[in-house]
Amino acid sequence: MQAETAANVFFIWGVDDSPYGPVELPVLVDWIRDERVVPESWVFARRDGCWRRAADLPELKVCFNRKNRAAASAAPGDTLNPGSLRRIKILADLKDAQLAHLMDFLELQRVKQWTVVVHQGDPGDGMFLVLEGELRARVRVGDQEMILATFGTGEFFGDMSLFDQGPRSADVVANVDSVVLKMSASGFDRLAKEAPALATPFLQATARTLSARIRADNKRLNQVTRQFSASA
């Protein structure tokens, strides 16, 4: 019996780049229902001794097949399960009630491949959270395209426009069909006034991510500077 239980133990790699577990199969199925685990989530099955995508685990395929059938039959205007917001890294630690409340301040947008979501030079009017898909930030240099960054599921962009509504610094284009959540500048103002207890953790998590990005950029700049100095 103990060997059978051990064989059904799993660990999950979360959107915050931290492992969670051990958990048994019933708990894992509950997390799929709450969208804490999605098809692309990495799961370690103790019996196999390796990490695999959740959708590739035989005992989980039926769970995702049911969800796919439900999604296919849903109308385009259907609202999201609040638990799906946990795919966004800065929202992963919020409670269910907080996520449900936050949805009142977000706009769901389905974006076709190659659509320009943000145009360089346009006034900023909000930030975007990537729920599904992938987008890239680009600038044009003559006839060439320079890619500045790529944003996958769980990431965000356009955050500075929450505060200054300044011109966009780059285009953002969908590399594939994507789903994004927009927090408009006016929506953020409402959030701060109507739900300050929710706005605070949202801002704190956003600030931590921005700080990590700045540190990473500084590290890359220092490396380039040292390489340049050495070659000189």
Backbone as CSV, one residue per row, in Angstrom:
resi,resn,N_x,N_y,N_z,CA_x,CA_y,CA_z,C_x,C_y,C_z
1,MET,0.828,-1.208,0.000,0.000,0.000,0.000,0.865,1.263,0.000
2,GLN,1.934,1.256,0.804,2.813,2.422,0.839,3.485,2.635,-0.503
3,ALA,3.890,1.512,-1.140,4.525,1.629,-2.458,3.556,2.190,-3.480
4,GLU,2.277,1.771,-3.385,1.264,2.282,-4.320,1.045,3.767,-4.121
5,THR,0.996,4.211,-2.847,0.822,5.637,-2.562,2.002,6.444,-3.072
6,ALA,3.207,5.934,-2.846,4.411,6.642,-3.294,4.429,6.795,-4.806
7,ALA,3.866,5.806,-5.513,3.860,5.861,-6.974,2.916,6.928,-7.497
8,ASN,1.974,7.369,-6.677,0.991,8.367,-7.096,1.266,9.732,-6.487
9,VAL,2.529,10.020,-6.217,2.933,11.299,-5.634,3.532,12.171,-6.726
10,PHE,3.170,13.472,-6.696,3.601,14.389,-7.744,4.135,15.689,-7.141
11,PHE,5.000,16.342,-7.907,5.466,17.689,-7.598,5.144,18.561,-8.803
12,ILE,4.789,19.825,-8.556,4.396,20.742,-9.632,5.326,21.935,-9.636
13,TRP,5.772,22.331,-10.834,6.603,23.535,-10.978,5.664,24.713,-11.221
14,GLY,5.587,25.623,-10.244,4.628,26.713,-10.296,5.046,27.845,-11.209
15,VAL,4.105,28.759,-11.481,4.389,29.915,-12.335,5.372,30.878,-11.679
16,ASP,5.581,30.726,-10.354,6.555,31.560,-9.655,7.925,30.908,-9.618
17,ASP,8.124,29.881,-10.490,9.404,29.167,-10.585,9.796,28.493,-9.279
18,SER,8.807,27.972,-8.564,9.039,27.229,-7.334,8.303,25.899,-7.412
19,PRO,8.882,24.819,-6.840,8.202,23.530,-6.854,7.189,23.423,-5.717
20,TYR,6.084,22.732,-5.967,5.059,22.512,-4.954,4.795,21.010,-4.838
21,GLY,4.667,20.529,-3.613,4.411,19.126,-3.380,5.171,18.648,-2.160
22,PRO,5.074,17.337,-1.918,4.386,16.337,-2.734,2.876,16.384,-2.564
23,VAL,2.155,16.058,-3.632,0.698,15.955,-3.577,0.292,14.651,-4.252
24,GLU,-0.850,14.129,-3.847,-1.375,12.922,-4.471,-2.329,13.292,-5.599
25,LEU,-2.728,12.304,-6.385,-3.505,12.536,-7.600,-4.801,13.308,-7.356
26,PRO,-5.598,13.008,-6.324,-6.846,13.773,-6.135,-6.604,15.271,-5.951
27,VAL,-5.532,15.620,-5.245,-5.202,17.044,-5.055,-4.804,17.661,-6.390
28,LEU,-4.022,16.928,-7.161,-3.592,17.422,-8.463,-4.786,17.670,-9.381
29,VAL,-5.773,16.788,-9.346,-6.988,16.957,-10.156,-7.754,18.202,-9.704
30,ASP,-7.819,18.438,-8.400,-8.474,19.651,-7.888,-7.755,20.898,-8.388
31,TRP,-6.432,20.856,-8.443,-5.661,22.015,-8.907,-5.900,22.265,-10.384
32,ILE,-6.154,21.206,-11.151,-6.488,21.383,-12.563,-7.847,22.068,-12.694
33,ARG,-8.806,21.659,-11.865,-10.134,22.306,-11.892,-10.018,23.785,-11.557
34,ASP,-9.131,24.133,-10.605,-8.943,25.523,-10.187,-8.014,26.284,-11.125
35,GLU,-7.474,25.578,-12.150,-6.546,26.146,-13.124,-5.254,26.613,-12.487
36,ARG,-4.907,26.018,-11.362,-3.577,26.220,-10.793,-2.554,25.379,-11.556
37,VAL,-3.036,24.304,-12.184,-2.225,23.465,-13.068,-2.889,23.478,-14.440
38,VAL,-2.131,23.821,-15.474,-2.633,23.907,-16.842,-1.873,22.894,-17.698
39,PRO,-2.296,22.653,-18.947,-1.631,21.619,-19.759,-0.121,21.814,-19.883
40,GLU,0.342,23.084,-19.876,1.777,23.347,-20.059,2.566,23.282,-18.754
41,SER,1.893,23.096,-17.619,2.593,23.015,-16.336,3.501,21.789,-16.315
42,TRP,4.675,21.950,-15.664,5.596,20.826,-15.539,5.306,20.076,-14.248
43,VAL,5.169,18.755,-14.378,4.817,17.896,-13.239,5.858,16.778,-13.127
44,PHE,6.327,16.562,-11.902,7.267,15.475,-11.631,6.499,14.315,-11.023
45,ALA,6.465,13.186,-11.722,5.812,11.980,-11.216,6.893,11.107,-10.583
46,ARG,6.730,10.822,-9.305,7.769,10.072,-8.589,7.987,8.700,-9.212
47,ARG,6.910,8.099,-9.718,7.057,6.745,-10.277,7.940,6.741,-11.518
48,ASP,7.911,7.871,-12.295,8.700,7.952,-13.528,10.081,8.535,-13.276
49,GLY,10.189,9.358,-12.225,11.470,9.980,-11.913,11.878,11.057,-12.888
50,CYS,10.883,11.717,-13.535,11.221,12.779,-14.488,10.083,13.796,-14.555
51,TRP,10.410,14.982,-15.108,9.428,16.048,-15.294,8.782,15.891,-16.655
52,ARG,7.453,16.068,-16.699,6.702,16.011,-17.957,5.612,17.076,-17.927
53,ARG,5.162,17.485,-19.120,4.036,18.395,-19.196,2.804,17.702,-18.627
54,ALA,1.987,18.463,-17.916,0.811,17.877,-17.276,-0.076,17.164,-18.292
55,ALA,-0.230,17.755,-19.469,-1.107,17.171,-20.492,-0.582,15.852,-21.029
56,ASP,0.711,15.546,-20.777,1.301,14.314,-21.281,1.224,13.165,-20.276
57,LEU,0.758,13.447,-19.058,0.619,12.392,-18.064,-0.685,11.627,-18.322
58,PRO,-0.631,10.307,-18.482,-1.831,9.531,-18.848,-3.009,9.761,-17.912
59,GLU,-2.753,9.839,-16.599,-3.870,9.971,-15.665,-4.475,11.363,-15.653
60,LEU,-3.830,12.325,-16.309,-4.355,13.691,-16.337,-4.985,14.057,-17.676
61,LYS,-4.740,13.248,-18.696,-5.254,13.595,-20.031,-6.766,13.738,-20.028
62,VAL,-7.450,12.852,-19.311,-8.911,12.906,-19.298,-9.398,14.221,-18.693
63,CYS,-8.667,14.751,-17.702,-9.049,16.030,-17.077,-8.979,17.164,-18.089
64,PHE,-7.892,17.195,-18.865,-7.733,18.280,-19.838,-8.664,18.105,-21.027
65,ASN,-8.973,16.860,-21.394,-9.932,16.630,-22.486,-11.302,17.187,-22.123
66,ARG,-11.698,16.985,-20.859,-12.985,17.524,-20.415,-12.979,19.041,-20.478
67,LYS,-11.883,19.653,-20.029,-11.807,21.115,-20.024,-11.814,21.651,-21.445
68,ASN,-11.128,20.944,-22.373,-11.100,21.394,-23.763,-12.487,21.327,-24.396
69,ARG,-13.233,20.260,-24.076,-14.593,20.157,-24.615,-15.477,21.271,-24.072
70,ALA,-15.308,21.572,-22.796,-16.095,22.655,-22.199,-15.733,23.985,-22.819
71,ALA,-14.452,24.211,-23.068,-14.016,25.473,-23.665,-14.527,25.604,-25.090
72,ALA,-14.553,24.479,-25.828,-15.010,24.529,-27.214,-16.483,24.864,-27.312
73,SER,-17.261,24.447,-26.306,-18.694,24.700,-26.339,-19.078,26.027,-25.705
74,ALA,-18.099,26.728,-25.110,-18.392,27.988,-24.430,-18.519,29.123,-25.436
75,ALA,-19.358,30.057,-25.143,-19.506,31.234,-25.997,-18.312,32.146,-25.820
76,PRO,-17.925,32.928,-26.895,-16.757,33.800,-26.810,-16.826,34.787,-25.656
77,GLY,-18.015,35.188,-25.263,-18.124,36.181,-24.197,-18.122,35.609,-22.804
78,ASP,-18.007,34.267,-22.692,-18.030,33.651,-21.375,-16.908,34.193,-20.499
79,THR,-17.190,34.326,-19.208,-16.178,34.824,-18.291,-15.225,33.700,-17.924
80,LEU,-14.044,34.085,-17.456,-13.025,33.129,-17.073,-13.251,32.632,-15.661
81,ASN,-12.748,31.436,-15.400,-12.660,30.954,-14.030,-11.611,31.810,-13.320
82,PRO,-11.931,32.407,-12.174,-10.934,33.243,-11.485,-9.615,32.522,-11.248
83,GLY,-9.670,31.188,-11.044,-8.437,30.445,-10.805,-7.469,30.492,-11.969
84,SER,-7.984,30.750,-13.197,-7.098,30.811,-14.356,-6.127,31.982,-14.272
85,LEU,-6.460,32.992,-13.455,-5.564,34.138,-13.310,-4.263,33.760,-12.614
86,ARG,-4.233,32.595,-11.974,-2.991,32.173,-11.327,-1.912,31.807,-12.339
87,ARG,-2.277,31.719,-13.608,-1.241,31.535,-14.639,-0.322,32.763,-14.683
88,ILE,-0.856,33.917,-14.284,-0.061,35.147,-14.272,0.813,35.142,-13.024
89,LYS,2.112,35.250,-13.209,3.052,35.090,-12.095,2.771,36.058,-10.950
90,ILE,2.448,37.309,-11.260,2.262,38.292,-10.191,0.950,38.090,-9.441
91,LEU,0.082,37.179,-9.955,-1.196,36.920,-9.298,-1.234,35.552,-8.621
92,ALA,-0.141,34.807,-8.696,-0.145,33.408,-8.259,-0.459,33.249,-6.775
93,ASP,-0.127,34.248,-5.955,-0.302,34.116,-4.511,-1.628,34.686,-3.998
94,LEU,-2.445,35.230,-4.884,-3.717,35.800,-4.446,-4.729,34.699,-4.144
95,LYS,-5.620,34.963,-3.221,-6.654,34.003,-2.850,-7.787,34.033,-3.879
96,ASP,-8.619,32.985,-3.853,-9.716,32.883,-4.826,-10.632,34.101,-4.800
97,ALA,-10.978,34.565,-3.606,-11.870,35.718,-3.490,-11.218,36.969,-4.072
98,GLN,-9.905,37.115,-3.869,-9.201,38.274,-4.428,-9.173,38.212,-5.946
99,LEU,-8.933,37.027,-6.501,-8.902,36.877,-7.956,-10.271,37.174,-8.568
100,ALA,-11.320,36.684,-7.914,-12.677,36.939,-8.407,-12.977,38.437,-8.418
101,HIS,-12.539,39.138,-7.377,-12.758,40.588,-7.303,-11.920,41.316,-8.353
102,LEU,-10.683,40.861,-8.540,-9.796,41.514,-9.501,-10.352,41.444,-10.918
103,MET,-11.070,40.384,-11.235,-11.624,40.240,-12.580,-12.591,41.369,-12.935
104,ASP,-13.160,42.015,-11.926,-14.063,43.146,-12.177,-13.323,44.337,-12.775
105,PHE,-11.993,44.344,-12.673,-11.202,45.490,-13.130,-10.359,45.155,-14.363
106,LEU,-10.529,43.954,-14.917,-9.734,43.517,-16.058,-10.610,43.332,-17.294
107,GLU,-10.020,43.532,-18.462,-10.717,43.336,-19.737,-10.066,42.171,-20.479
108,LEU,-10.865,41.174,-20.860,-10.362,40.029,-21.612,-10.283,40.374,-23.093
109,GLN,-9.121,40.093,-23.699,-8.951,40.344,-25.136,-8.337,39.104,-25.790
110,ARG,-9.010,38.601,-26.843,-8.470,37.496,-27.629,-7.788,38.095,-28.853
111,VAL,-6.536,37.736,-29.053,-5.706,38.396,-30.059,-5.267,37.382,-31.111
112,LYS,-5.556,37.656,-32.371,-5.134,36.782,-33.453,-3.638,36.964,-33.743
113,GLN,-3.030,35.898,-34.266,-1.617,35.952,-34.630,-1.341,37.128,-35.569
114,TRP,-0.227,37.809,-35.333,0.286,38.962,-36.088,-0.446,40.262,-35.779
115,THR,-1.427,40.235,-34.888,-2.116,41.468,-34.514,-1.184,42.356,-33.686
116,VAL,-1.186,43.645,-33.989,-0.406,44.611,-33.196,-1.288,45.066,-32.041
117,VAL,-0.930,44.667,-30.846,-1.715,44.989,-29.650,-1.408,46.401,-29.176
118,VAL,-0.139,46.794,-29.288,0.314,48.107,-28.844,1.133,48.727,-29.976
119,HIS,0.866,49.984,-30.302,1.589,50.679,-31.362,2.575,51.674,-30.770
120,GLN,3.805,51.619,-31.237,4.822,52.549,-30.769,4.375,53.990,-30.999
121,GLY,4.523,54.816,-29.979,4.173,56.222,-30.080,2.767,56.559,-29.621
122,ASP,1.881,55.554,-29.565,0.524,55.810,-29.080,0.548,56.085,-27.576
123,PRO,-0.379,56.909,-27.087,-0.452,57.132,-25.632,-0.753,55.823,-24.904
124,GLY,-0.039,55.563,-23.839,-0.279,54.352,-23.060,-1.580,54.463,-22.285
125,ASP,-2.364,53.393,-22.307,-3.647,53.451,-21.597,-3.861,52.229,-20.712
126,GLY,-2.796,51.453,-20.444,-2.950,50.307,-19.558,-1.871,49.266,-19.763
127,MET,-1.816,48.300,-18.829,-0.871,47.200,-18.923,-1.603,45.938,-19.351
128,PHE,-0.852,44.952,-19.858,-1.429,43.711,-20.361,-0.791,42.518,-19.652
129,LEU,-1.630,41.555,-19.280,-1.187,40.319,-18.646,-1.436,39.186,-19.642
130,VAL,-0.422,38.380,-19.908,-0.532,37.336,-20.924,-1.095,36.064,-20.285
131,LEU,-2.330,35.739,-20.631,-2.986,34.551,-20.086,-2.671,33.316,-20.923
132,GLU,-2.577,33.494,-22.233,-2.221,32.400,-23.140,-1.452,32.988,-24.316
133,GLY,-0.541,32.191,-24.889,0.134,32.591,-26.107,1.478,33.250,-25.888
134,GLU,1.882,34.032,-26.878,3.202,34.695,-26.841,3.159,35.948,-27.706
135,LEU,3.777,37.018,-27.220,3.858,38.280,-27.956,5.293,38.788,-27.903
136,ARG,5.636,39.679,-28.837,6.984,40.241,-28.855,6.921,41.755,-28.917
137,ALA,7.870,42.406,-28.262,8.026,43.858,-28.358,9.090,44.134,-29.419
138,ARG,8.781,45.053,-30.349,9.706,45.311,-31.448,9.796,46.805,-31.732
139,VAL,10.900,47.196,-32.345,11.036,48.538,-32.905,11.571,48.385,-34.317
140,ARG,11.247,49.349,-35.149,11.723,49.344,-36.523,12.982,50.198,-36.631
141,VAL,14.023,49.632,-37.222,15.257,50.363,-37.515,15.457,50.277,-39.023
142,GLY,15.022,51.324,-39.723,15.000,51.256,-41.177,13.999,50.213,-41.616
143,ASP,14.475,49.265,-42.425,13.607,48.182,-42.888,13.710,46.954,-41.998
144,GLN,14.508,47.051,-40.952,14.739,45.904,-40.085,13.878,45.978,-38.821
145,GLU,13.543,44.798,-38.307,12.805,44.700,-37.043,13.768,44.261,-35.948
146,MET,13.813,45.012,-34.859,14.632,44.637,-33.709,13.704,44.179,-32.589
147,ILE,13.870,42.940,-32.142,13.038,42.398,-31.071,13.666,42.755,-29.727
148,LEU,12.893,43.444,-28.902,13.383,43.889,-27.606,13.105,42.865,-26.503
149,ALA,11.974,42.192,-26.587,11.595,41.235,-25.546,10.489,40.344,-26.080
150,THR,10.347,39.181,-25.455,9.260,38.255,-25.759,8.502,37.976,-24.471
151,PHE,7.171,38.003,-24.562,6.322,37.815,-23.379,5.478,36.553,-23.571
152,GLY,5.687,35.585,-22.686,4.926,34.346,-22.741,3.847,34.310,-21.676
153,THR,3.172,33.176,-21.589,2.119,32.996,-20.594,2.637,33.290,-19.194
154,GLY,1.896,34.122,-18.468,2.274,34.453,-17.095,3.007,35.772,-16.952
155,GLU,3.412,36.392,-18.071,4.186,37.640,-18.009,3.288,38.845,-18.317
156,PHE,3.847,40.038,-18.197,3.067,41.248,-18.453,3.924,42.285,-19.156
157,PHE,3.271,43.294,-19.744,3.984,44.396,-20.408,3.106,45.642,-20.369
158,GLY,3.709,46.790,-20.639,2.971,48.058,-20.680,2.638,48.619,-19.323
159,ASP,3.334,48.166,-18.281,2.984,48.526,-16.908,3.165,50.003,-16.588
160,MET,4.147,50.675,-17.219,4.407,52.078,-16.877,3.232,52.975,-17.230
161,SER,2.416,52.548,-18.196,1.285,53.390,-18.605,0.200,53.465,-17.542
162,LEU,0.280,52.612,-16.514,-0.665,52.751,-15.406,-0.448,54.058,-14.665
163,PHE,0.769,54.592,-14.760,1.137,55.739,-13.936,1.302,57.039,-14.720
164,ASP,1.795,56.961,-15.972,2.055,58.235,-16.659,1.363,58.385,-18.011
165,GLN,0.763,57.311,-18.548,0.087,57.361,-19.850,0.964,57.982,-20.942
166,GLY,2.280,57.813,-20.817,3.215,58.320,-21.820,3.155,57.494,-23.093
167,PRO,3.863,57.930,-24.149,3.827,57.200,-25.424,4.457,55.821,-25.295
168,ARG,3.899,54.862,-26.012,4.450,53.513,-26.023,5.841,53.536,-26.654
169,SER,6.753,52.785,-26.065,8.140,52.790,-26.545,8.385,51.784,-27.659
170,ALA,7.431,50.884,-27.912,7.619,49.861,-28.942,6.262,49.301,-29.356
171,ASP,6.251,48.640,-30.520,5.086,47.839,-30.899,5.113,46.544,-30.086
172,VAL,3.939,45.995,-29.816,3.842,44.639,-29.266,2.930,43.850,-30.188
173,VAL,3.459,42.729,-30.719,2.782,41.947,-31.751,2.594,40.513,-31.251
174,ALA,1.451,39.923,-31.560,1.183,38.544,-31.170,1.924,37.588,-32.103
175,ASN,2.799,36.753,-31.539,3.489,35.741,-32.339,2.555,34.591,-32.708
176,VAL,1.590,34.312,-31.838,0.594,33.253,-32.046,-0.746,33.786,-31.539
177,ASP,-1.825,33.075,-31.826,-3.108,33.442,-31.227,-2.933,33.484,-29.707
178,SER,-3.373,34.568,-29.087,-3.106,34.777,-27.667,-4.345,35.306,-26.957
179,VAL,-4.310,35.202,-25.635,-5.346,35.778,-24.785,-4.648,36.650,-23.755
180,VAL,-5.058,37.914,-23.685,-4.453,38.835,-22.734,-5.547,39.470,-21.879
181,LEU,-5.149,39.896,-20.704,-6.017,40.643,-19.805,-5.458,42.055,-19.693
182,LYS,-6.301,43.034,-19.946,-5.849,44.420,-19.884,-6.322,45.077,-18.594
183,MET,-5.369,45.652,-17.887,-5.691,46.519,-16.757,-5.529,47.950,-17.262
184,SER,-6.626,48.597,-17.603,-6.554,49.959,-18.134,-6.157,50.928,-17.028
185,ALA,-5.674,52.101,-17.426,-5.302,53.118,-16.445,-6.511,53.519,-15.614
186,SER,-7.675,53.632,-16.270,-8.886,53.991,-15.527,-9.327,52.849,-14.620
187,GLY,-9.133,51.594,-15.091,-9.462,50.446,-14.261,-8.583,50.366,-13.027
188,PHE,-7.309,50.714,-13.197,-6.395,50.704,-12.057,-6.768,51.800,-11.058
189,ASP,-7.174,52.957,-11.569,-7.622,54.024,-10.666,-8.832,53.562,-9.849
190,ARG,-9.756,52.869,-10.493,-10.915,52.333,-9.763,-10.488,51.309,-8.721
191,LEU,-9.535,50.453,-9.117,-9.047,49.431,-8.193,-8.443,50.073,-6.948
192,ALA,-7.631,51.114,-7.153,-6.980,51.775,-6.022,-7.993,52.435,-5.087
193,LYS,-9.084,52.972,-5.670,-10.083,53.671,-4.854,-11.077,52.709,-4.196
194,GLU,-11.512,51.707,-4.965,-12.572,50.828,-4.480,-12.059,49.614,-3.713
195,ALA,-10.837,49.176,-4.033,-10.297,47.975,-3.381,-8.813,48.146,-3.072
196,PRO,-8.462,49.100,-2.209,-7.040,49.336,-1.914,-6.337,48.120,-1.328
197,ALA,-7.056,47.283,-0.591,-6.445,46.082,-0.017,-6.055,45.084,-1.102
198,LEU,-6.683,45.158,-2.272,-6.335,44.310,-3.404,-5.282,44.982,-4.283
199,ALA,-5.353,46.305,-4.382,-4.380,47.043,-5.192,-2.972,46.909,-4.618
200,THR,-2.858,46.837,-3.288,-1.542,46.779,-2.652,-0.757,45.536,-3.052
201,PRO,-1.282,44.294,-2.897,-0.494,43.131,-3.317,-0.254,43.091,-4.826
202,PHE,-1.198,43.633,-5.605,-1.014,43.700,-7.055,0.197,44.578,-7.378
203,LEU,0.284,45.743,-6.751,1.402,46.647,-6.986,2.716,46.067,-6.476
204,GLN,2.681,45.448,-5.296,3.896,44.879,-4.724,4.475,43.797,-5.626
205,ALA,3.612,42.907,-6.120,4.082,41.834,-6.995,4.617,42.394,-8.308
206,THR,3.944,43.426,-8.847,4.421,44.063,-10.074,5.781,44.703,-9.850
207,ALA,5.944,45.398,-8.730,7.206,46.066,-8.419,8.341,45.063,-8.268
208,ARG,8.063,43.906,-7.652,9.116,42.894,-7.495,9.593,42.397,-8.856
209,THR,8.648,42.182,-9.774,9.030,41.721,-11.105,9.826,42.783,-11.847
210,LEU,9.396,44.038,-11.759,10.122,45.124,-12.411,11.525,45.250,-11.853
211,SER,11.657,45.106,-10.521,12.967,45.170,-9.891,13.878,44.064,-10.414
212,ALA,13.317,42.845,-10.550,14.109,41.720,-11.064,14.546,41.982,-12.507
213,ARG,13.666,42.599,-13.310,14.024,42.906,-14.696,15.152,43.927,-14.744
214,ILE,15.068,44.948,-13.909,16.101,45.986,-13.885,17.443,45.401,-13.457
215,ARG,17.420,44.551,-12.438,18.662,43.918,-11.982,19.269,43.061,-13.088
216,ALA,18.415,42.318,-13.807,18.915,41.480,-14.901,19.510,42.339,-16.015
217,ASP,18.845,43.461,-16.338,19.363,44.368,-17.370,20.704,44.973,-16.933
218,ASN,20.807,45.361,-15.663,22.059,45.919,-15.151,23.186,44.892,-15.218
219,LYS,22.843,43.643,-14.901,23.854,42.581,-14.953,24.360,42.395,-16.377
220,ARG,23.423,42.382,-17.352,23.832,42.245,-18.748,24.684,43.427,-19.191
221,LEU,24.305,44.645,-18.761,25.068,45.841,-19.121,26.474,45.780,-18.548
222,ASN,26.599,45.334,-17.306,27.923,45.214,-16.690,28.787,44.199,-17.421
223,GLN,28.163,43.087,-17.848,28.916,42.074,-18.581,29.426,42.628,-19.914
224,VAL,28.547,43.370,-20.625,28.958,43.966,-21.901,30.069,44.978,-21.678
225,THR,29.950,45.783,-20.615,30.970,46.788,-20.307,32.314,46.133,-20.027
226,ARG,32.304,45.047,-19.235,33.558,44.351,-18.929,34.173,43.738,-20.180
227,GLN,33.323,43.162,-21.047,33.838,42.561,-22.275,34.444,43.627,-23.180
228,PHE,33.768,44.781,-23.262,34.282,45.875,-24.084,35.617,46.378,-23.541
229,SER,35.695,46.534,-22.202,36.935,47.024,-21.575,38.083,46.050,-21.800
230,ALA,37.770,44.740,-21.713,38.814,43.730,-21.904,39.327,43.730,-23.337
231,SER,38.400,43.898,-24.289,38.825,43.892,-25.704,39.576,45.163,-26.066
232,ALA,39.257,46.271,-25.359,39.948,47.534,-25.624,41.370,47.483,-25.094
